[in-house]
Amino acid sequence: MQPLFSFPFIGDLGVRQVLQLLAYTTPVMLVLTVSLVAGLSTGFQAPTSSAFSSLPGFSLSIGRFDKAVLSEIRTSTLLASISLAVLTSKTIDFTVKNTLRAVIVIVITIASFSFLQPLAEEITKTLV
C-alpha cells in the first residue's frame, strides 16, 4: 500500500491528500445538492386544487417536503458523511481509532446545514 500512497495523483497531491479533501468536501456538496433539490421541488409545487382533490384519500402534494422528511434527509446526509470519514480514516491510517476526521466532518456538516441551506433557499427563490 505504501507505493500507492506515495504516488502523485494530481500534480503534487498524493492519494492521502485527495482522500482527505474528498472526506472534507463531500458534506458541503451533499448539503448544497440536497438544499437545492428541496428548494427547487418546493418552488415548482403542483396546484392543490384540482378535479381529483374532491375524491376521498386523494391529495396532490407533489413537491412538498414536510419537516419529518427534511429531518430524515439531514440525518441521512450526516450519516453518509460520517461513514465516509470513518472509511477515509481506515484507508489512510489503517485503523478506525483516529476519530478526528469524523469529528471534523460532523462539524463541517452541521456548519453547512446552518450556512449553506439558507443560502441555497435564497438561490432557489430567485430561480423560481
N, C-alpha and C positions, 0 to 999 in steps of 0.2 A: 504494500500500500504506500510505502514511502516514496517510490518513484512517481506514483500518481499524484501525490500531494505536492511534490516539488516541481511538477511540470507546469510551465507558464501557460495559463489558459487564455486570458485576454490581455494582451500586452504584458505588463508586469504583474498582473493579478494571478495568483495561484488558485488552485481548486478550493483551498480552505477559505480564502477571502471571498470567492464567488459564492460559496455556500453560506457564509455569514451574511453577505449582502442580500442574498435571497431570503434568508430567515428573517432579516430585519425589515425588508421592504414588502414582503408578502402581506402582512397585516394591513398596511396602508393601502395596498392595491385592492385587497378584499373589501375593506370598509368603503373605499371610494366606489367600487363597482356595485356593491350591494345598495349603497345610498343612491347612486344614480338610477339604478333599475327601479328601486322602490319609488323614487320621486317621479320618474317618467311614467310608471304604471299608474300611479295615483293621479297624475296630471291628465292622462287620457282615460278618465273614467267614463264608463257607459252611462247613459241616462237611466235613472232609477224608475222612471215612469214609462211603461210600455204596455202593449196589449196583453202580454203574458203575466204582468205583475199582479193581476187580479186572481190568478189561479192559486189555489192553496199549495203552500210549500215551495212556491217558485219565487226566487229572488235573484235579481240581476245585479250582482255586485262584482263585476269584473274590474280588476284594478284597485281594489280596496284592500289595504292591509290593516287588520286590527292590531291592537297592542300586543296580543299574545303571539301573533305571527312574527312581529318585529322583534319581540323578545327572544323567540326561538332562533331567528336569523342572527341576532347578536351573539347568542350563546354558541351557535354553530361556528360562527366566524372566530370567536375566541378559542374554541376547542381545536379548530383546524390550525390556527396559528401556533398554539401551544404544542400540538403534536408535531408540527414542522420544526419547531425549535428543539424539541427533545430529539427528534430524528437527526437534526443537524449536529447537536451536541454528541450524539452517539457516533456519527460519522467522523467528526473532526477529532474528538478527544478519545474515541474508542471506549467511552463509558457514559453512563447516564447520570453519574454523580454530579456532574457540572450543571447546576440548575440556574446559573447566572443568565444564560441566554434565554431560558424560559421566562425568567422574571423580567428581563428587558423587553421581551416580546409582549408580555402581558401589559406592561406599562405603555408600550407603543400602541397596542390595540385599543386600550382604554382612551388614550390621548387622541387617537384617530377618530374614535366614536364621538369624543367630545368636541373636536375641532373640525373634522372633515365632513361629518354628517350634516351639520347646519350649512356649511359651505356648498355641499352638493345639492341640498334642498333649494338654496338660493339660485344655483345654476339651472336647475331643472325648472324653476318658476319662470326664469327668463326665456327658456326654450319653448315652454308650452304656452 
